[in-house]
């Protein structure tokens, strides 16, 4: 079966959205900050 051009444009799925990547990145940065604070505690100035 050959798909028409309009049918090809209506196909969705399979991609990771930028918001999910941003959330994963933010969680990674937060965890890195917590680990850094535990391993290398610094006084507030």
C-alpha positions in Angstrom: 0.0 0.0 0.0 1.4 3.4 -1.0 0.6 6.3 1.4 -0.5 9.6 0.0 1.4 12.8 0.9 -1.5 14.0 3.2 -1.5 10.6 5.0 2.3 10.8 5.5 1.9 14.3 7.1 -0.7 13.0 9.6 1.6 10.3 11.0 2.8 11.1 14.6 4.8 9.5 17.3 8.2 8.2 18.2 9.9 11.4 19.1 10.9 12.8 22.5 9.6 16.3 23.0 11.9 19.1 24.2 10.0 19.5 27.4 10.7 15.9 28.5 14.4 16.5 27.7 14.4 19.7 29.7 12.8 18.0 32.7 15.3 15.2 32.6 18.1 17.7 32.3 16.8 19.7 35.3 16.5 16.6 37.4 20.1 15.7 36.5 21.5 19.1 37.4 19.6 19.1 40.7 20.9 15.6 41.6 24.5 16.8 40.7 24.1 19.8 43.0 22.9 17.7 45.9 25.8 15.2 45.5 28.2 18.1 45.2 26.8 19.7 48.4 27.1 16.4 50.3 30.7 15.7 49.1 32.0 19.2 49.3 30.1 21.3 51.8 30.9 25.0 51.7 29.9 27.8 54.1 27.6 30.5 53.0 29.2 33.9 52.7 
